Amino acid sequence: MATATNRVLRVALRGDSILTHSRFNKGTAFTHSERKAFGITGHLPYRVNTLEEQCARAYDQLKTRDEPLRKNTFMQSLKDQNWVLYYGLLSRHVKELIPIIYTPTQGDAIAHYSHLFRRSEGLYLSFPEQDAMEEEFLEYTNGRDIQLFVITDSEAILGIGDQGVGGIGIATAKSAIYTLLGGMDPSKTVPVVLDVGTDNQELLHDNLYVGWSNSRVRGKAYDRFVDRFMQLVQKHYPHSLVHFEDFGVGNAQRLLDHYRSKHSVFNDDVQGTGAVTLAAMMAAVGVTKTKLSEQRFLIYGAGTAGLGITKQLRDGIMSIDRLSREEANKRFFLLDRYGLVKESLGPSRIRESLREYVRPDSEWADVQPNDKGEIGLLEVVKHVKPTALIGCSTHAGAFTEDVVREMAKGAERPIIFPLSNPSRLVEVEPRLANEWTDGRALMASGSPFPPCKMPNGRDYPIAECNNALIYPGLGYGAMVTQARRLSDTMIIAGARRLASLSPALEDPDNALLPDFADARQVNTEVAVAVAEQAIAEGSAGVDWDREEVRDRIAERQWIPEYADFIYDPVHGEGRVH
């Protein structure tokens, strides 16, 4: 297994073939003996560089790019050339470069995908070619030990909506985060886009659009297409993890529910967002010295993310505080585009997935709705007096001064999480929420924001409630144990471990979540917790004792270091099968 702990690797490639293969290329780091063995002495300048020197050179080159999108394309080019150098550079500048290769900059790269296209970067499965799907699947995966598939249909990308085939960019970004922060071997991951068309009119009328120019396929034909892919995964890679990413609200939860009993699957928008929010919330209630079950949660935005957060918090209440499902549901007040989700909205305005959170009209007899029978955010805040206000609506500025000040009246330390991405769509800027609550708010945001100044003069760091603090660890913990499924209890175990690392538990005026610069170590802790839980509940496919989990994970995690290469044209990796 080609991990950092296996320092010798047999490689079958030679000459230009090894220099143009991103997995095996070392560039100027090839030793003189390797250059001779692989026939590349004349292909490279004389001096042998260390990885540290290469990273310094690449970082200097990166800094000459002023715009985030130009930095993004530079990093993509570097990844196409040399995986170890790419991840080595990222690991040395995690906090600075994650926003470049992931949210928010990757959203711009995806929106302009067809105009920036240079080379393919994953597995493209297109609806018109579905009869050849197995052939295409096997051509791409032939001879590889695949442990992770990151798959998207691109309908709901990073707050910018339907992006058609450009969604491959989010699948590749998520795969990279699995490697950088989780320790997943990049050679064992496959980013996949299911190109089922697009309803984005700009793309359909763009002569340079590289995807299938057709309106988005839905219904039974869509389900059959997705199922064809899932059957291939189950047939050829039964122990792999399938990560669903940025599926639309009509499919995300539905597909997760359909496949989670058949294969190890994970939906980051539903479960990852929910898990990192649960961890931040557990840290917040640790500061207030209350319980999850004692909170009144107002969720503003009841789409895929909002509902995922609600379910994860609800499951946390059930697991940690031992409330029944029905009792736990009563702690939540959900608002969508029709305002508060309540009985009188009627079946046409209440999705099936929201049914168990519908509030009875009798609770609102003394609240005046608008002329459409809807009750808005400020009215709900006044009536409910929530202790926790969570925004996942992409409705910029929705948490107005009136809303925040009203909430602050009913809570000593109001918990305010404006989680929408990108930052321009945030429900309230943390500095304003801090000002309007006189520095009392406990906050986490979906994008990075600078610290706020508290009345005592101290800086209050805003926790970045970023899925990347937890999903790589959740996925790696499931994958490394070959778990038959990524269960709710495994996810809660990971969230509890993340919450236990909160700086706010040591200092109540510190961040609710660990600093993003520590994301690799944090995700390792999450992976350990998930793996331990998988073993404890009997879903693991490995015969490990709980006590050896940490060492087993450390042995298997991939880290960006150059292995020593031996030329082996017969048995070496990279040979044509």
C-alpha positions as a printed NumPy array, in Angstrom:
array([[  0.   ,   0.   ,   0.   ],
       [  1.506,   3.308,  -1.146],
       [  1.303,   5.276,   2.075],
       [  3.901,   7.429,   3.743],
       [  4.794,   4.497,   6.006],
       [  5.821,   2.441,   2.962],
       [  8.896,   4.339,   1.862],
       [  9.795,   2.136,  -1.141],
       [  7.558,   1.995,  -4.212],
       [  8.052,  -0.06 ,  -7.346],
       [  7.085,   1.898, -10.463],
       [  6.793,   0.649, -14.046],
       [  6.829,   4.029, -15.808],
       [  9.904,   5.52 , -17.467],
       [ 11.006,   8.718, -19.221],
       [  8.312,  11.247, -20.016],
       [  5.676,   8.817, -18.76 ],
       [  6.787,   9.178, -15.144],
       [  7.388,  12.932, -15.43 ],
       [  3.854,  13.527, -16.736],
       [  2.129,  11.218, -14.237],
       [  0.895,  13.358, -11.338],
       [  0.935,  10.479,  -8.875],
       [  4.566,   9.483,  -9.509],
       [  6.205,  12.707, -10.681],
       [  8.732,  14.226,  -8.263],
       [ 10.083,  16.896, -10.598],
       [ 13.435,  18.16 ,  -9.344],
       [ 13.16 ,  15.926,  -6.245],
       [ 14.105,  12.774,  -8.174],
       [ 17.476,  11.617,  -6.821],
       [ 20.383,  11.133,  -9.222],
       [ 20.102,   7.356,  -8.905],
       [ 16.359,   7.506,  -9.652],
       [ 16.975,   9.768, -12.647],
       [ 19.379,   7.212, -14.079],
       [ 17.099,   4.244, -13.351],
       [ 14.052,   5.885, -14.943],
       [ 15.898,   7.414, -17.894],
       [ 15.229,  11.039, -16.982],
       [ 18.661,  12.463, -16.199],
       [ 18.601,  14.649, -19.29 ],
       [ 14.995,  15.67 , -18.665],
       [ 15.826,  17.617, -15.496],
       [ 18.289,  20.301, -14.368],
       [ 21.191,  18.966, -12.276],
       [ 20.299,  19.989,  -8.738],
       [ 18.097,  17.737,  -6.58 ],
       [ 15.586,  19.685,  -4.501],
       [ 13.892,  18.676,  -1.263],
       [ 10.117,  18.791,  -1.005],
       [ 10.498,  21.738,   1.367],
       [ 12.423,  23.663,  -1.282],
       [  9.858,  22.782,  -3.933],
       [  7.036,  23.996,  -1.681],
       [  8.839,  27.294,  -1.073],
       [  9.256,  27.806,  -4.827],
       [  5.624,  26.919,  -5.551],
       [  4.404,  29.225,  -2.784],
       [  6.429,  32.111,  -4.228],
       [  4.841,  31.431,  -7.619],
       [  1.375,  31.285,  -6.053],
       [  1.839,  34.657,  -4.359],
       [  2.335,  36.368,  -7.726],
       [ -1.332,  35.613,  -8.493],
       [ -3.481,  38.35 ,  -6.988],
       [ -7.007,  37.069,  -7.635],
       [ -8.36 ,  34.027,  -5.756],
       [ -9.554,  32.441,  -9.018],
       [ -6.047,  32.747, -10.501],
       [ -4.651,  31.125,  -7.369],
       [ -7.238,  28.365,  -7.79 ],
       [ -6.178,  27.653, -11.381],
       [ -2.505,  27.643, -10.326],
       [ -3.24 ,  25.064,  -7.631],
       [ -5.223,  22.955, -10.107],
       [ -2.276,  23.042, -12.507],
       [  0.091,  22.03 ,  -9.711],
       [ -2.167,  19.114,  -8.804],
       [ -2.175,  17.972, -12.433],
       [  1.641,  17.892, -12.341],
       [  2.618,  16.513,  -8.935],
       [  0.303,  15.221,  -6.199],
       [  2.891,  15.175,  -3.414],
       [  3.956,  18.755,  -4.103],
       [  0.317,  19.887,  -4.326],
       [ -0.631,  18.347,  -0.985],
       [  2.702,  19.289,   0.545],
       [  2.065,  22.952,  -0.263],
       [ -1.512,  22.75 ,   1.033],
       [ -0.436,  21.101,   4.283],
       [  2.01 ,  23.94 ,   4.965],
       [ -0.61 ,  26.654,   4.394],
       [ -3.905,  24.96 ,   5.307],
       [ -5.811,  27.947,   6.613],
       [ -4.747,  30.204,   3.737],
       [ -5.283,  27.758,   0.883],
       [ -8.418,  25.811,   1.836],
       [-10.584,  28.807,   0.786],
       [ -8.718,  28.781,  -2.541],
       [ -9.193,  25.113,  -3.463],
       [-12.552,  24.716,  -1.703],
       [-15.255,  27.152,  -0.654],
       [-15.606,  29.995,  -1.561],
       [-13.209,  30.212,  -4.554],
       [-14.014,  26.797,  -5.967],
       [-17.576,  28.031,  -6.518],
       [-16.275,  30.632,  -8.972],
       [-14.129,  28.018, -10.705],
       [-17.154,  25.748, -11.088],
       [-19.361,  28.567, -12.401],
       [-16.755,  29.215, -15.129],
       [-15.831,  25.561, -15.632],
       [-16.475,  25.312, -19.373],
       [-14.494,  28.481, -20.057],
       [-11.583,  27.432, -17.826],
       [-11.516,  23.809, -19.036],
       [ -8.058,  22.451, -19.821],
       [ -8.136,  18.745, -19.024],
       [-10.457,  16.184, -17.473],
       [-10.265,  15.684, -13.715],
       [-12.522,  12.773, -12.781],
       [-15.103,  10.323, -14.076],
       [-17.805,  11.872, -16.281],
       [-20.903,   9.687, -16.647],
       [-23.366,  11.24 , -19.092],
       [-27.02 ,  10.314, -19.413],
       [-26.941,   9.806, -23.232],
       [-24.081,   7.308, -22.785],
       [-25.644,   5.318, -19.96 ],
       [-25.679,   2.018, -21.847],
       [-21.864,   2.107, -21.802],
       [-21.621,   3.089, -18.125],
       [-20.055,  -0.146, -16.889],
       [-17.454,  -0.1  , -19.668],
       [-16.549,   3.53 , -18.888],
       [-16.529,   2.822, -15.152],
       [-14.135,  -0.112, -15.509],
       [-11.873,   1.732, -17.957],
       [-11.403,   4.47 , -15.365],
       [-10.997,   2.226, -12.305],
       [ -9.154,  -0.698, -13.915],
       [ -6.51 ,  -2.147, -11.615],
       [ -7.132,   0.389,  -8.857],
       [ -8.035,  -0.21 ,  -5.216],
       [-10.81 ,   2.367,  -4.933],
       [-11.944,   3.198,  -1.408],
       [-13.886,   6.422,  -1.983],
       [-16.261,   7.737,  -4.64 ],
       [-17.285,  11.398,  -4.347],
       [-20.34 ,  11.813,  -6.557],
       [-22.484,  14.809,  -7.54 ],
       [-25.281,  15.547,  -9.977],
       [-24.438,  19.267,  -9.664],
       [-27.958,  20.519,  -8.951],
       [-27.163,  22.504,  -5.787],
       [-23.531,  23.615,  -5.893],
       [-22.128,  25.725,  -3.027],
       [-25.014,  28.174,  -2.874],
       [-24.8  ,  28.923,  -6.628],
       [-27.247,  26.273,  -7.78 ],
       [-27.326,  24.096, -10.885],
       [-23.909,  24.037, -12.576],
       [-24.268,  21.05 , -14.882],
       [-21.089,  19.139, -15.662],
       [-19.037,  21.82 , -13.874],
       [-20.025,  20.107, -10.641],
       [-17.068,  17.776, -11.159],
       [-15.117,  20.625,  -9.555],
       [-16.834,  20.123,  -6.211],
       [-16.277,  16.368,  -6.359],
       [-12.547,  16.882,  -6.976],
       [-12.323,  19.518,  -4.235],
       [-14.028,  17.261,  -1.701],
       [-11.737,  14.377,  -2.695],
       [ -8.708,  16.626,  -2.158],
       [ -9.968,  17.582,   1.314],
       [-10.366,  13.884,   2.17 ],
       [ -6.691,  13.452,   1.343],
       [ -5.388,  16.65 ,   2.912],
       [ -7.363,  16.503,   6.158],
       [ -8.446,  12.874,   6.439],
       [ -5.418,  10.998,   5.167],
       [ -7.145,   9.265,   2.251],
       [ -4.694,   8.002,  -0.389],
       [ -5.509,  10.139,  -3.467],
       [ -4.891,   7.176,  -5.782],
       [ -7.795,   5.399,  -4.101],
       [-10.384,   8.153,  -4.635],
       [-12.609,   8.831,  -7.645],
       [-14.524,  12.111,  -8.19 ],
       [-17.653,  11.481, -10.266],
       [-20.17 ,  13.755, -11.984],
       [-23.485,  12.342, -13.108],
       [-24.283,  14.57 , -16.088],
       [-28.066,  14.383, -16.242],
       [-28.394,  17.738, -17.976],
       [-28.959,  21.166, -16.471],
       [-31.757,  23.657, -15.981],
       [-29.253,  26.524, -15.918],
       [-30.301,  28.546, -18.949],
       [-26.975,  30.357, -19.177],
       [-25.203,  27.039, -19.597],
       [-27.751,  25.719, -22.089],
       [-27.188,  28.789, -24.264],
       [-23.397,  28.793, -23.87 ],
       [-21.663,  27.551, -27.025],
       [-18.609,  26.605, -24.951],
       [-20.531,  24.49 , -22.414],
       [-18.793,  21.096, -22.283],
       [-21.613,  19.073, -20.712],
       [-24.794,  17.551, -22.136],
       [-26.919,  20.491, -23.316],
       [-30.287,  19.211, -22.256],
       [-32.785,  20.046, -19.554],
       [-32.249,  18.105, -16.336],
       [-33.552,  14.536, -16.322],
       [-35.901,  13.745, -13.441],
       [-38.247,  11.049, -12.179],
       [-37.802,   7.351, -12.864],
       [-35.246,   7.866, -15.623],
       [-33.051,   9.803, -13.178],
       [-33.431,   7.172, -10.468],
       [-32.482,   4.378, -12.875],
       [-29.376,   6.276, -13.943],
       [-28.221,   6.836, -10.343],
       [-29.024,   3.231,  -9.465],
       [-27.013,   1.936, -12.397],
       [-23.967,   3.701, -10.976],
       [-24.606,   2.516,  -7.424],
       [-24.951,  -1.082,  -8.599],
       [-21.559,  -0.842, -10.304],
       [-19.987,   0.4  ,  -7.077],
       [-21.624,  -2.357,  -5.053],
       [-20.554,  -4.976,  -7.596],
       [-16.925,  -3.951,  -8.069],
       [-16.061,  -2.044,  -4.857],
       [-18.374,  -3.354,  -2.117],
       [-16.208,  -2.017,   0.725],
       [-15.899,   1.536,  -0.616],
       [-17.527,   4.687,   0.739],
       [-19.854,   6.693,  -1.528],
       [-20.023,  10.397,  -0.685],
       [-23.067,  12.196,  -2.161],
       [-22.362,  15.89 ,  -2.743],
       [-24.549,  18.879,  -3.686],
       [-27.636,  16.977,  -4.808],
       [-30.826,  19.04 ,  -4.943],
       [-33.319,  19.244,  -2.106],
       [-35.652,  16.787,  -3.85 ],
       [-32.994,  14.079,  -4.076],
       [-30.383,  14.532,  -1.333],
       [-32.212,  13.026,   1.643],
       [-34.215,  10.638,  -0.536],
       [-31.139,   9.02 ,  -2.087],
       [-29.36 ,   8.885,   1.263],
       [-32.316,   7.093,   2.836],
       [-32.618,   4.711,  -0.115],
       [-28.99 ,   3.557,  -0.195],
       [-27.759,   3.813,   3.377],
       [-28.982,   0.288,   4.233],
       [-27.388,  -1.14 ,   1.061],
       [-23.914,   0.401,   1.073],
       [-21.688,   2.682,   3.12 ],
       [-22.917,   6.101,   1.954],
       [-22.64 ,   9.642,   3.263],
       [-24.21 ,  12.954,   2.263],
       [-22.097,  15.889,   3.362],
       [-24.823,  18.496,   2.841],
       [-27.18 ,  16.543,   5.101],
       [-24.928,  14.718,   7.543],
       [-21.651,  16.662,   7.409],
       [-23.297,  20.048,   7.831],
       [-25.443,  18.61 ,  10.588],
       [-22.511,  16.965,  12.354],
       [-20.235,  20.025,  12.465],
       [-23.169,  22.176,  13.603],
       [-23.994,  19.648,  16.318],
       [-20.38 ,  19.811,  17.502],
       [-20.42 ,  23.621,  17.607],
       [-23.772,  23.564,  19.403],
       [-22.509,  21.055,  21.969],
       [-19.587,  23.396,  22.644],
       [-21.981,  26.345,  22.993],
       [-24.22 ,  24.571,  25.511],
       [-21.043,  23.55 ,  27.317],
       [-20.255,  27.255,  27.704],
       [-23.788,  28.074,  28.896],
       [-23.784,  25.002,  31.149],
       [-27.128,  23.844,  29.784],
       [-28.273,  20.834,  27.762],
       [-29.103,  20.405,  24.094],
       [-32.613,  19.412,  25.119],
       [-33.082,  22.726,  26.965],
       [-32.595,  24.831,  23.831],
       [-35.251,  26.374,  21.59 ],
       [-33.857,  26.053,  18.061],
       [-34.981,  28.38 ,  15.29 ],
       [-33.77 ,  27.078,  11.907],
       [-34.02 ,  29.71 ,   9.188],
       [-33.873,  27.886,   5.859],
       [-35.396,  24.415,   5.661],
       [-33.623,  23.113,   2.549],
       [-31.138,  20.244,   2.412],
       [-28.673,  21.845,   4.839],
       [-31.296,  23.208,   7.235],
       [-33.107,  19.916,   7.45 ],
       [-29.83 ,  18.018,   7.824],
       [-28.854,  20.28 ,  10.721],
       [-32.256,  19.857,  12.325],
       [-32.125,  16.07 ,  12.103],
       [-28.574,  15.9  ,  13.434],
       [-29.385,  18.159,  16.389],
       [-32.551,  16.175,  17.014],
       [-30.64 ,  12.879,  16.925],
       [-28.054,  14.388,  19.268],
       [-30.775,  15.298,  21.76 ],
       [-32.174,  11.781,  21.553],
       [-28.775,  10.108,  21.952],
       [-27.2  ,  12.39 ,  24.558],
       [-30.181,  13.603,  26.601],
       [-32.347,  10.504,  26.044],
       [-35.493,  12.251,  24.845],
       [-37.986,  10.52 ,  22.591],
       [-38.072,  11.492,  18.905],
       [-41.422,  13.216,  19.387],
       [-40.224,  15.22 ,  22.385],
       [-36.966,  16.166,  20.671],
       [-38.846,  17.41 ,  17.587],
       [-40.73 ,  19.896,  19.74 ],
       [-37.498,  21.827,  20.34 ],
       [-37.383,  22.994,  16.7  ],
       [-39.041,  25.841,  14.832],
       [-38.356,  25.771,  11.091],
       [-38.846,  28.622,   8.614],
       [-38.713,  28.27 ,   4.839],
       [-39.886,  30.524,   2.012],
       [-43.44 ,  30.347,   3.386],
       [-42.362,  31.475,   6.848],
       [-42.886,  29.299,   9.883],
       [-43.669,  25.689,   9.013],
       [-47.107,  25.342,  10.616],
       [-50.296,  23.369,  10.033],
       [-52.331,  25.955,   8.158],
       [-49.777,  26.233,   5.346],
       [-51.409,  23.096,   3.99 ],
       [-49.991,  20.054,   2.165],
       [-49.027,  21.98 ,  -0.965],
       [-46.568,  24.165,   0.937],
       [-45.149,  21.582,   3.343],
       [-42.694,  19.03 ,   1.921],
       [-42.993,  15.475,   3.175],
       [-39.56 ,  15.728,   4.821],
       [-40.823,  18.579,   7.05 ],
       [-43.941,  16.847,   8.35 ],
       [-42.64 ,  15.89 ,  11.774],
       [-41.558,  19.459,  12.504],
       [-44.869,  21.159,  11.678],
       [-46.014,  23.44 ,  14.494],
       [-49.699,  23.339,  15.505],
       [-51.697,  26.496,  14.742],
       [-52.944,  26.573,  18.321],
       [-49.477,  27.781,  19.433],
       [-49.854,  30.909,  17.27 ],
       [-53.372,  32.072,  17.978],
       [-52.133,  35.42 ,  19.303],
       [-49.647,  36.03 ,  16.451],
       [-50.899,  37.947,  13.433],
       [-49.82 ,  36.318,  10.127],
       [-49.428,  38.275,   6.881],
       [-52.095,  38.316,   4.177],
       [-50.818,  34.971,   2.873],
       [-51.241,  33.343,   6.269],
       [-47.465,  33.236,   6.823],
       [-45.53 ,  34.093,   9.994],
       [-42.135,  35.693,   9.476],
       [-38.814,  35.539,  11.265],
       [-39.183,  38.485,  13.645],
       [-42.627,  37.34 ,  14.8  ],
       [-41.293,  33.842,  15.494],
       [-38.348,  35.241,  17.469],
       [-40.667,  37.388,  19.57 ],
       [-43.015,  34.483,  20.265],
       [-40.536,  31.63 ,  20.751],
       [-37.635,  33.507,  22.377],
       [-35.125,  31.082,  20.826],
       [-31.832,  30.339,  22.545],
       [-30.258,  29.239,  19.245],
       [-30.715,  30.911,  15.852],
       [-29.295,  29.032,  12.866],
       [-29.253,  30.416,   9.34 ],
       [-28.833,  28.229,   6.253],
       [-31.044,  30.179,   3.859],
       [-28.553,  32.061,   1.608],
       [-30.795,  35.063,   2.423],
       [-28.19 ,  37.764,   2.962],
       [-28.888,  40.042,   5.923],
       [-31.969,  38.12 ,   7.072],
       [-30.918,  38.382,  10.723],
       [-31.612,  42.1  ,  11.04 ],
       [-30.799,  44.284,  14.015],
       [-34.425,  43.96 ,  15.204],
       [-34.24 ,  40.157,  14.994],
       [-30.901,  39.868,  16.795],
       [-31.725,  42.388,  19.519],
       [-35.077,  40.713,  20.128],
       [-33.388,  37.337,  20.449],
       [-30.788,  38.739,  22.844],
       [-33.549,  39.8  ,  25.223],
       [-34.406,  36.174,  25.955],
       [-30.95 ,  34.614,  26.266],
       [-27.983,  35.478,  28.461],
       [-25.6  ,  34.19 ,  25.799],
       [-27.579,  33.898,  22.556],
       [-26.263,  31.242,  20.172],
       [-26.191,  32.645,  16.635],
       [-24.908,  30.574,  13.71 ],
       [-25.166,  32.357,  10.307],
       [-23.993,  29.413,   8.202],
       [-24.825,  30.319,   4.614],
       [-22.043,  30.259,   2.03 ],
       [-20.417,  32.124,   0.404],
       [-19.811,  34.99 ,   2.831],
       [-21.776,  37.501,   0.723],
       [-24.918,  35.429,   1.408],
       [-24.491,  35.241,   5.186],
       [-27.598,  35.997,   7.283],
       [-25.693,  38.427,   9.494],
       [-22.068,  39.49 ,   9.673],
       [-20.639,  38.307,  13.001],
       [-19.357,  41.801,  13.871],
       [-22.934,  43.116,  13.691],
       [-24.36 ,  40.26 ,  15.739],
       [-21.605,  40.89 ,  18.273],
       [-22.48 ,  44.596,  18.399],
       [-26.235,  44.042,  18.664],
       [-25.844,  41.551,  21.54 ],
       [-23.283,  43.688,  23.417],
       [-20.644,  41.012,  22.912],
       [-22.729,  38.219,  24.465],
       [-23.368,  36.107,  21.355],
       [-21.779,  32.69 ,  20.937],
       [-21.141,  32.455,  17.211],
       [-20.09 ,  30.168,  14.403],
       [-20.229,  30.977,  10.7  ],
       [-20.115,  29.   ,   7.469],
       [-17.31 ,  31.118,   5.994],
       [-14.192,  32.576,   7.61 ],
       [-14.693,  35.944,   9.32 ],
       [-12.27 ,  38.082,  11.359],
       [-12.531,  38.149,  15.163],
       [-14.976,  40.536,  16.845],
       [-14.048,  42.986,  19.586],
       [-15.784,  42.302,  22.889],
       [-16.693,  44.995,  25.461],
       [-13.771,  43.877,  27.639],
       [-11.382,  44.616,  24.763],
       [-10.643,  40.978,  23.919],
       [-10.987,  39.527,  20.447],
       [-13.704,  36.904,  20.071],
       [-12.661,  34.367,  17.376],
       [-15.517,  33.306,  15.096],
       [-15.58 ,  29.538,  14.789],
       [-15.708,  28.415,  11.185],
       [-18.501,  25.848,  11.099],
       [-16.95 ,  24.22 ,   8.06 ],
       [-17.817,  20.641,   7.158],
       [-14.142,  20.048,   6.415],
       [-13.52 ,  19.979,  10.171],
       [-15.426,  16.712,  10.383],
       [-16.44 ,  14.981,   7.147],
       [-12.945,  13.742,   6.189],
       [-12.676,  12.106,   9.603],
       [-16.181,  10.654,   9.426],
       [-15.494,   9.182,   6.004],
       [-12.016,   7.943,   6.822],
       [-13.18 ,   6.283,  10.03 ],
       [-15.863,   4.397,   8.111],
       [-13.563,   3.544,   5.199],
       [-10.585,   2.358,   7.231],
       [-12.777,  -0.05 ,   9.21 ],
       [-14.637,  -1.168,   6.051],
       [-17.866,  -0.381,   7.878],
       [-20.998,  -1.772,   6.256],
       [-22.657,   1.571,   6.826],
       [-21.905,   4.987,   8.267],
       [-24.492,   4.923,  11.037],
       [-26.085,   7.813,  12.911],
       [-24.31 ,   6.687,  16.081],
       [-20.94 ,   6.767,  14.304],
       [-21.624,  10.33 ,  13.145],
       [-22.651,  11.422,  16.635],
       [-19.484,   9.824,  18.042],
       [-17.452,  11.929,  15.614],
       [-19.371,  15.098,  16.499],
       [-18.886,  14.515,  20.204],
       [-15.149,  14.066,  19.708],
       [-14.962,  17.316,  17.723],
       [-16.967,  19.156,  20.397],
       [-14.578,  17.885,  23.083],
       [-11.747,  19.729,  21.289],
       [-13.51 ,  23.114,  21.518],
       [-11.264,  25.927,  22.854],
       [-14.414,  27.49 ,  24.378],
       [-14.639,  24.664,  26.908],
       [-11.386,  25.968,  28.408],
       [-12.185,  29.663,  27.893],
       [-15.853,  30.651,  27.306],
       [-14.777,  33.677,  25.264],
       [-12.745,  31.579,  22.849],
       [-13.852,  29.937,  19.571],
       [-16.49 ,  27.202,  19.679],
       [-14.502,  24.999,  17.269],
       [-10.782,  24.313,  16.833],
       [ -8.788,  26.543,  14.529],
       [ -8.885,  25.454,  10.92 ],
       [ -5.079,  25.28 ,  10.877],
       [ -5.441,  22.189,  13.111],
       [ -7.989,  20.497,  10.832],
       [ -5.76 ,  17.505,  10.018],
       [ -5.23 ,  16.566,  13.67 ],
       [ -8.888,  17.254,  14.437],
       [-10.089,  14.952,  11.664],
       [ -7.75 ,  12.228,  12.85 ],
       [ -9.434,  12.412,  16.256],
       [-12.849,  12.258,  14.562],
       [-11.748,   9.226,  12.522],
       [-10.58 ,   7.449,  15.677],
       [-13.933,   8.078,  17.383],
       [-15.886,   6.868,  14.345],
       [-13.758,   3.748,  13.971],
       [-14.072,   2.931,  17.669],
       [-17.844,   3.262,  17.41 ],
       [-17.986,   1.076,  14.286],
       [-16.098,  -1.648,  16.136],
       [-18.232,  -1.246,  19.264],
       [-21.509,  -1.604,  17.371],
       [-20.303,  -4.499,  15.221],
       [-20.524,  -2.837,  11.799],
       [-16.771,  -2.868,  11.095],
       [-15.346,  -5.227,   8.499],
       [-11.954,  -5.479,  10.22 ],
       [-10.946,  -7.581,  13.204],
       [ -9.412,  -4.888,  15.392],
       [ -9.528,  -4.312,  19.114],
       [-10.754,  -0.876,  20.102],
       [ -7.405,  -0.173,  21.777],
       [ -5.426,  -0.525,  18.539],
       [ -7.59 ,   1.805,  16.413],
       [ -5.384,   4.876,  16.781],
       [ -2.235,   3.018,  15.742],
       [ -3.982,   1.33 ,  12.815],
       [ -5.198,   4.67 ,  11.502],
       [ -1.77 ,   6.255,  11.874],
       [ -0.244,   3.389,   9.877],
       [ -2.673,   3.821,   7.009],
       [ -3.014,   7.575,   6.615],
       [ -1.443,   8.992,   3.476],
       [  0.801,  12.007,   3.974],
       [  2.552,  14.066,   1.28 ],
       [  6.119,  12.751,   1.322],
       [  8.12 ,  11.302,  -1.531],
       [  8.667,   7.555,  -1.437],
       [ 11.87 ,   5.977,  -2.751],
       [ 11.273,   4.569,  -6.238],
       [ 12.593,   1.351,  -7.757],
       [ 12.157,   0.791, -11.482],
       [ 10.185,  -2.427, -12.013],
       [  8.652,  -2.691, -15.497],
       [  7.02 ,  -6.054, -14.733],
       [  5.443,  -5.689, -11.318],
       [  5.668,  -1.938, -10.699],
       [  2.717,   0.404, -10.264],
       [  1.57 ,   2.492, -13.205],
       [  1.976,  -0.327, -15.739],
       [ -0.755,  -0.87 , -18.309],
       [ -2.999,  -3.755, -17.269]])
